[in-house]
Amino acid sequence: MINKMALMKLYEKEKIKVLTSARLDSVDDQGANVTLLKEDRTVKIEADTVIVSVGMKALASMAPDLQGQGFEVYEIGDGVQVGDVHTTIYSAFNVARNI
């Protein structure tokens, strides 16, 4: 839990909006179309960058499916190399800061 709190503080400091319990439906030039699962409604969020985080269990990478869809894809965490949450948090933060 301490890693989550550290990550949330970094997001707040950098003014990054975080949505949980949401499904990313699509991304276009204006931002992201997101379904808020708890509210069962779809919203358009203006954004120049979208970061998708898919949990804490190792899964097959989504990156190959997203490549070539008209936007840049950055992969971190276990998609790159098996590691720990702490390393992934700072890796993600550094990627986000450099976008």
DSSP file (Angstrom, degrees, kcal/mol; ACC not computed):
  #  RESIDUE AA STRUCTURE BP1 BP2  ACC     N-H-->O    O-->H-N    N-H-->O    O-->H-N    TCO  KAPPA ALPHA  PHI   PSI    X-CA   Y-CA   Z-CA
    1    1 A M     >        0   0    0      0, 0.0     4,-2.2     0, 0.0     5,-0.2   0.000 360.0 360.0 360.0 -31.4    0.0    0.0    0.0
    2    2 A I  H  >  +     0   0    0      1,-0.2     4,-2.2     2,-0.2     5,-0.2   0.870 360.0  53.8 -63.3 -34.7    2.9    2.4    0.6
    3    3 A N  H  > S+     0   0    0      2,-0.2     4,-2.4     1,-0.2    -1,-0.2   0.895 107.2  50.8 -65.7 -38.8    3.9    2.1   -3.0
    4    4 A K  H  > S+     0   0    0      2,-0.2     4,-2.6     1,-0.2    -2,-0.2   0.914 110.1  49.6 -63.8 -42.3    0.4    3.1   -4.1
    5    5 A M  H  X S+     0   0    0     -4,-2.2     4,-2.1     2,-0.2    -2,-0.2   0.904 110.6  50.1 -64.1 -40.2    0.4    6.1   -1.8
    6    6 A A  H  X S+     0   0    0     -4,-2.2     4,-1.9     2,-0.2    -1,-0.2   0.917 111.8  48.1 -63.2 -42.8    3.8    7.2   -3.2
    7    7 A L  H  X S+     0   0    0     -4,-2.4     4,-2.5     1,-0.2    -2,-0.2   0.917 109.9  51.6 -64.1 -43.4    2.6    6.9   -6.7
    8    8 A M  H  X S+     0   0    0     -4,-2.6     4,-2.5     1,-0.2    -1,-0.2   0.876 108.5  51.9 -63.0 -37.0   -0.6    8.9   -6.0
    9    9 A K  H  X S+     0   0    0     -4,-2.1     4,-2.5     2,-0.2    -1,-0.2   0.903 109.7  49.5 -65.4 -39.9    1.5   11.7   -4.5
   10   10 A L  H  X S+     0   0    0     -4,-1.9     4,-1.9     2,-0.2    -2,-0.2   0.916 111.3  49.4 -64.5 -42.2    3.7   11.8   -7.6
   11   11 A Y  H  <>S+     0   0    0     -4,-2.5     5,-2.8     2,-0.2     4,-0.4   0.931 111.7  48.6 -60.4 -45.8    0.5   11.9   -9.8
   12   12 A E  H ><5S+     0   0    0     -4,-2.5     3,-1.3     1,-0.2    -2,-0.2   0.922 109.7  51.8 -61.5 -44.5   -0.9   14.7   -7.7
   13   13 A K  H 3<5S+     0   0    0     -4,-2.5    -1,-0.2     1,-0.3    -2,-0.2   0.883 114.4  42.8 -59.2 -39.8    2.3   16.7   -7.8
   14   14 A E  T 3<5S-     0   0    0     -4,-1.9    -1,-0.3    -5,-0.2    -2,-0.2   0.354 113.3-118.1 -90.6   5.6    2.4   16.4  -11.6
   15   15 A K  T < 5 +     0   0    0     -3,-1.3     2,-0.5    -4,-0.4    -3,-0.2   0.894  55.5 161.8  58.9  43.6   -1.3   17.2  -12.0
   16   16 A I      < -     0   0    0     -5,-2.8     2,-0.3    -6,-0.1    -1,-0.2  -0.854  35.9-133.8 -96.4 124.7   -2.0   13.8  -13.5
   17   17 A K        -     0   0    0     -2,-0.5     2,-0.5    -5,-0.0    -5,-0.0  -0.626  20.4-158.6 -79.5 132.7   -5.7   12.7  -13.4
   18   18 A V        -     0   0    0     -2,-0.3     2,-0.5   -10,-0.0    -1,-0.0  -0.951   8.0-170.0-116.7 128.5   -6.2    9.1  -12.3
   19   19 A L        -     0   0    0     -2,-0.5     2,-0.3     3,-0.0     3,-0.3  -0.968   5.3-170.0-115.2 131.7   -9.3    7.1  -13.0
   20   20 A T        +     0   0    0     -2,-0.5     3,-0.1     1,-0.2    17,-0.1  -0.803  68.3  26.1-114.4 162.7   -9.9    3.7  -11.4
   21   21 A S  S    S+     0   0    0     -2,-0.3    16,-1.8     1,-0.2    17,-0.8   0.930  96.1 127.2  50.5  49.6  -12.6    1.2  -12.2
   22   22 A A  E     -A   36   0A   0     -3,-0.3     2,-0.5    14,-0.2    14,-0.2  -0.947  53.3-141.5-134.0 154.2  -12.7    2.5  -15.7
   23   23 A R  E     -A   35   0A   0     12,-2.7    12,-2.8    -2,-0.3     2,-0.7  -0.974  16.0-135.6-118.5 126.5  -12.4    0.9  -19.2
   24   24 A L  E     +A   34   0A   0     -2,-0.5    10,-0.2    10,-0.2     3,-0.1  -0.709  25.9 176.1 -78.8 116.7  -10.5    2.7  -22.0
   25   25 A D  E     -     0   0A   0      8,-2.9     2,-0.3    -2,-0.7     9,-0.2   0.856  58.8 -23.9 -91.6 -40.5  -12.7    2.3  -25.1
   26   26 A S  E     -A   33   0A   0      7,-1.4     7,-2.9     2,-0.0     2,-0.4  -0.985  48.5-139.1-165.6 162.7  -10.8    4.4  -27.6
   27   27 A V  E     +A   32   0A   0     -2,-0.3     5,-0.2     5,-0.2     2,-0.2  -0.995  27.5 162.1-129.8 136.3   -8.2    7.1  -28.1
   28   28 A D  E >   -A   31   0A   0      3,-2.8     3,-0.8    -2,-0.4    -2,-0.0  -0.713  57.1 -71.0-137.5-168.4   -8.4    9.8  -30.7
   29   29 A D  T 3  S+     0   0    0      1,-0.2     3,-0.1    -2,-0.2    18,-0.1   0.761 129.0  45.9 -61.1 -26.6   -6.9   13.3  -31.4
   30   30 A Q  T 3  S-     0   0    0      1,-0.2    17,-1.2    16,-0.1     2,-0.3   0.637 120.8 -88.2 -93.8 -15.4   -8.9   14.9  -28.7
   31   31 A G  E <   -AB  28  46A   0     -3,-0.8    -3,-2.8    15,-0.3     2,-0.4  -0.993  61.8 -27.8 149.6-141.8   -8.4   12.4  -25.9
   32   32 A A  E     -AB  27  45A   0     13,-2.7    13,-3.1    -2,-0.3     2,-0.6  -0.910  32.7-143.2-123.1 142.8   -9.9    9.2  -24.5
   33   33 A N  E     -AB  26  44A   0     -7,-2.9    -8,-2.9    -2,-0.4    -7,-1.4  -0.932  34.7-178.8-100.4 119.0  -13.3    7.7  -24.5
   34   34 A V  E     -AB  24  43A   0      9,-2.9     9,-3.2    -2,-0.6     2,-0.6  -0.949  26.6-143.3-127.3 136.8  -13.7    6.0  -21.2
   35   35 A T  E     -AB  23  42A   0    -12,-2.8   -12,-2.7    -2,-0.4     2,-0.9  -0.898  16.5-144.8 -96.8 121.1  -16.4    3.9  -19.6
   36   36 A L  E >>> -AB  22  41A   0      5,-3.1     4,-1.3    -2,-0.6     5,-1.3  -0.769  13.0-162.0 -84.3 106.3  -16.7    4.6  -15.8
   37   37 A L  T 345S+     0   0    0    -16,-1.8    -1,-0.2    -2,-0.9   -15,-0.2   0.850  83.9  52.7 -65.4 -37.9  -17.6    1.2  -14.6
   38   38 A K  T 345S+     0   0    0    -17,-0.8    -1,-0.2     1,-0.2   -16,-0.1   0.812 120.0  35.2 -67.9 -28.3  -19.0    2.2  -11.2
   39   39 A E  T <45S-     0   0    0     -3,-0.6    -1,-0.2     2,-0.2    -2,-0.2   0.500 100.5-134.7-101.9  -6.9  -21.3    4.8  -12.8
   40   40 A D  T  <5 +     0   0    0     -4,-1.3     2,-0.3     1,-0.2    -3,-0.2   0.913  64.8 115.0  51.1  49.9  -22.1    2.7  -15.9
   41   41 A R  E   < -B   36   0A   0     -5,-1.3    -5,-3.1     2,-0.0     2,-0.4  -0.988  61.4-127.5-144.9 155.0  -21.6    5.7  -18.2
   42   42 A T  E     -B   35   0A   0     -2,-0.3     2,-0.3    -7,-0.3    -7,-0.3  -0.851  27.3-177.3-104.9 137.4  -19.1    6.7  -21.0
   43   43 A V  E     -B   34   0A   0     -9,-3.2    -9,-2.9    -2,-0.4     2,-0.5  -0.923  25.2-128.7-130.9 156.2  -17.3   10.0  -20.9
   44   44 A K  E     -B   33   0A   0     -2,-0.3     2,-0.5   -11,-0.2   -11,-0.2  -0.922  24.0-164.8-102.1 126.7  -14.9   11.8  -23.2
   45   45 A I  E     -B   32   0A   0    -13,-3.1   -13,-2.7    -2,-0.5     2,-0.3  -0.960  17.4-132.9-116.9 118.5  -11.7   13.0  -21.5
   46   46 A E  E     +B   31   0A   0     -2,-0.5     2,-0.3   -15,-0.2   -15,-0.3  -0.521  44.7 151.1 -67.5 130.6   -9.5   15.6  -23.2
   47   47 A A        -     0   0    0    -17,-1.2     3,-0.1    -2,-0.3    -2,-0.0  -0.982  47.5-158.5-160.2 146.8   -5.9   14.4  -23.0
   48   48 A D  S    S+     0   0    0     -2,-0.3     2,-0.3     1,-0.3   -17,-0.1   0.549  92.8  31.8 -99.9 -12.3   -2.7   14.6  -24.8
   49   49 A T        -     0   0    0      2,-0.0     2,-0.4   -17,-0.0    -1,-0.3  -0.995  65.2-165.4-144.1 137.6   -1.4   11.5  -23.1
   50   50 A V        -     0   0    0     -2,-0.3     2,-0.5    -3,-0.1    -3,-0.0  -0.991   4.2-164.9-124.6 129.7   -3.2    8.4  -21.9
   51   51 A I        -     0   0    0     -2,-0.4     2,-0.5     2,-0.0    -2,-0.0  -0.964   5.7-159.9-114.8 126.9   -1.5    5.9  -19.5
   52   52 A V        -     0   0    0     -2,-0.5     2,-0.5     2,-0.0    -2,-0.0  -0.923   7.4-174.8-109.3 126.5   -3.1    2.4  -19.1
   53   53 A S        -     0   0    0     -2,-0.5     3,-0.1     1,-0.0    -2,-0.0  -0.985   5.4-168.9-119.9 127.8   -2.3    0.4  -16.0
   54   54 A V        -     0   0    0     -2,-0.5     3,-0.3     1,-0.3     2,-0.1  -0.091  44.6 -88.1-114.7  35.7   -3.8   -3.1  -15.9
   55   55 A G        -     0   0    0      1,-0.2    -1,-0.3     4,-0.0     4,-0.1  -0.457  46.5 -66.2 103.8-168.6   -3.2   -4.4  -12.4
   56   56 A M  S    S+     0   0    0     -2,-0.1     2,-0.4    -3,-0.1    -1,-0.2   0.370  95.6  88.4-112.7   1.7   -0.7   -6.1  -10.3
   57   57 A K  S    S-     0   0    0     -3,-0.3     2,-0.1     1,-0.0    -3,-0.0  -0.840  85.5-104.0-104.2 141.2   -0.6   -9.6  -11.9
   58   58 A A        +     0   0    0     -2,-0.4     2,-0.3    20,-0.0    -2,-0.1  -0.410  48.0 174.2 -62.6 130.2    1.7  -10.5  -14.7
   59   59 A L        -     0   0    0     -2,-0.1     3,-0.1    -4,-0.1    -5,-0.0  -0.907  41.8 -83.5-131.0 159.7   -0.3  -10.6  -18.0
   60   60 A A        -     0   0    0     -2,-0.3    19,-0.1     1,-0.1     2,-0.0  -0.394  64.5 -91.1 -59.5 143.1    0.7  -11.1  -21.6
   61   61 A S        -     0   0    0      1,-0.1     4,-0.2    18,-0.1    -1,-0.1  -0.286  27.4-161.7 -62.5 138.1    1.7   -7.7  -23.0
   62   62 A M  S >> S+     0   0    0      1,-0.1     4,-1.4     2,-0.1     3,-0.7   0.556  72.6  93.6 -88.5 -12.4   -1.0   -5.6  -24.7
   63   63 A A  H >> S+     0   0    0      1,-0.2     4,-2.1     2,-0.2     3,-0.5   0.866  78.2  53.7 -54.6 -46.5    1.8   -3.5  -26.5
   64   64 A P  H 34 S+     0   0    0      0, 0.0    -1,-0.2     0, 0.0    -2,-0.1   0.876 109.6  49.6 -59.2 -34.9    1.9   -5.6  -29.8
   65   65 A D  H <4 S+     0   0    0     -3,-0.7    -2,-0.2    -4,-0.2    -3,-0.1   0.801 114.4  45.0 -71.0 -28.0   -1.9   -5.1  -30.2
   66   66 A L  H X< S+     0   0    0     -4,-1.4     3,-1.3    -3,-0.5     5,-0.3   0.734  88.9 103.0 -88.8 -23.9   -1.6   -1.4  -29.6
   67   67 A Q  T 3< S+     0   0    0     -4,-2.1     5,-0.1     1,-0.2     0, 0.0  -0.283  84.8  21.0 -59.5 142.4    1.4   -0.7  -31.8
   68   68 A G  T 3  S+     0   0    0      3,-0.3    -1,-0.2     1,-0.1     4,-0.1   0.632  85.2 117.9  77.2  14.1    0.6    0.9  -35.2
   69   69 A Q  S <  S-     0   0    0     -3,-1.3    -2,-0.1     2,-0.4     3,-0.1   0.312  96.4 -88.9 -96.1   8.6   -2.8    2.3  -34.0
   70   70 A G  S    S+     0   0    0      1,-0.3     2,-0.3    -4,-0.1    -3,-0.1   0.573 101.0  76.4  99.4  10.0   -1.7    5.9  -34.6
   71   71 A F  S    S-     0   0    0     -5,-0.3    -2,-0.4   -44,-0.0    -3,-0.3  -0.976  83.7 -94.5-147.1 160.1   -0.2    6.7  -31.2
   72   72 A E        -     0   0    0     -2,-0.3     2,-0.5    -3,-0.1    -5,-0.0  -0.496  32.7-155.3 -76.9 144.0    2.9    6.0  -29.3
   73   73 A V        -     0   0    0     -2,-0.2     2,-0.5     2,-0.0    -5,-0.0  -0.985   7.6-170.8-122.6 126.7    3.0    3.0  -26.9
   74   74 A Y        -     0   0    0     -2,-0.5     2,-0.4     2,-0.0    21,-0.0  -0.971   9.3-156.8-116.2 128.6    5.4    2.9  -24.0
   75   75 A E        +     0   0    0     -2,-0.5     2,-0.2     4,-0.1    -2,-0.0  -0.888  19.1 163.3-110.2 135.9    5.7   -0.4  -22.0
   76   76 A I    >   +     0   0    0     -2,-0.4     3,-1.2     4,-0.1     4,-0.1  -0.765  39.8  26.4-134.4-179.9    6.9   -0.6  -18.4
   77   77 A G  G >> S-     0   0    0      1,-0.2     4,-2.3    -2,-0.2     3,-1.9  -0.269 122.4  -9.2  67.9-145.3    6.8   -3.1  -15.6
   78   78 A D  G 34 S+     0   0    0      1,-0.3    -1,-0.2     2,-0.2     4,-0.2   0.668 125.7  72.1 -65.9 -16.1    6.6   -6.8  -16.1
   79   79 A G  G <4 S+     0   0    0     -3,-1.2    -1,-0.3     2,-0.2    -2,-0.2   0.791 113.0  27.2 -65.9 -26.0    5.9   -6.2  -19.8
   80   80 A V  T <4 S-     0   0    0     -3,-1.9     2,-0.3     1,-0.3    -2,-0.2   0.850 141.1 -15.3 -98.2 -52.2    9.6   -5.2  -20.1
   81   81 A Q  S  < S-     0   0    0     -4,-2.3    -1,-0.3     0, 0.0    -2,-0.2  -0.964  72.2-103.1-157.1 135.2   11.3   -7.1  -17.3
   82   82 A V        +     0   0    0     -2,-0.3     2,-0.2    -4,-0.2    -4,-0.1  -0.425  64.8 130.7 -62.0 130.7    9.9   -9.0  -14.3
   83   83 A G        -     0   0    0     -2,-0.1     2,-0.3     3,-0.0    -5,-0.1  -0.667  52.9 -67.5-154.0-153.2   10.6   -6.8  -11.3
   84   84 A D     >  -     0   0    0     -2,-0.2     4,-1.9     1,-0.1     5,-0.2  -0.736  40.8-108.1-115.6 167.9    8.9   -5.3   -8.2
   85   85 A V  H  > S+     0   0    0     -2,-0.3     4,-2.7     1,-0.2     5,-0.2   0.880 114.8  57.3 -61.3 -41.5    6.2   -2.7   -7.8
   86   86 A H  H  > S+     0   0    0      1,-0.2     4,-1.8     2,-0.2    -1,-0.2   0.928 108.8  45.3 -58.5 -47.8    8.6   -0.1   -6.5
   87   87 A T  H  > S+     0   0    0      1,-0.2     4,-2.1     2,-0.2    -1,-0.2   0.894 113.1  51.4 -63.4 -40.1   10.8   -0.2   -9.6
   88   88 A T  H  X S+     0   0    0     -4,-1.9     4,-2.9     2,-0.2     5,-0.2   0.895 105.6  55.2 -64.8 -41.2    7.8   -0.2  -11.9
   89   89 A I  H  X S+     0   0    0     -4,-2.7     4,-2.4     1,-0.2    -1,-0.2   0.942 112.8  41.1 -58.0 -49.2    6.3    2.9  -10.2
   90   90 A Y  H  X S+     0   0    0     -4,-1.8     4,-2.2     2,-0.2    -1,-0.2   0.835 113.2  54.1 -72.2 -31.3    9.4    5.0  -10.7
   91   91 A S  H  X S+     0   0    0     -4,-2.1     4,-2.2    -5,-0.2    -2,-0.2   0.939 111.9  45.2 -63.1 -46.7    9.8    3.6  -14.2
   92   92 A A  H  X S+     0   0    0     -4,-2.9     4,-2.8     1,-0.2    -2,-0.2   0.908 112.0  51.7 -63.1 -43.6    6.3    4.6  -15.1
   93   93 A F  H  X S+     0   0    0     -4,-2.4     4,-2.4    -5,-0.2    -1,-0.2   0.916 110.6  48.1 -61.0 -43.5    6.7    8.0  -13.5
   94   94 A N  H  X S+     0   0    0     -4,-2.2     4,-1.3     2,-0.2    -1,-0.2   0.883 111.8  49.2 -67.4 -38.0    9.9    8.7  -15.4
   95   95 A V  H  X S+     0   0    0     -4,-2.2     4,-0.6     1,-0.2     3,-0.5   0.949 112.4  49.0 -63.0 -47.2    8.3    7.6  -18.7
   96   96 A A  H >< S+     0   0    0     -4,-2.8     3,-0.9     1,-0.2    -2,-0.2   0.886 109.0  52.1 -60.8 -40.4    5.3    9.9  -18.0
   97   97 A R  H 3< S+     0   0    0     -4,-2.4    -1,-0.2     1,-0.2    -2,-0.2   0.805 110.6  49.1 -66.4 -28.4    7.4   12.9  -17.2
   98   98 A N  H 3<        0   0    0     -4,-1.3    -1,-0.2    -3,-0.5    -2,-0.2   0.447 360.0 360.0 -93.8  -0.7    9.4   12.5  -20.4
   99   99 A I    <<        0   0    0     -3,-0.9    -1,-0.2    -4,-0.6    -2,-0.1   0.500 360.0 360.0 -77.3 360.0    6.4   12.3  -22.7
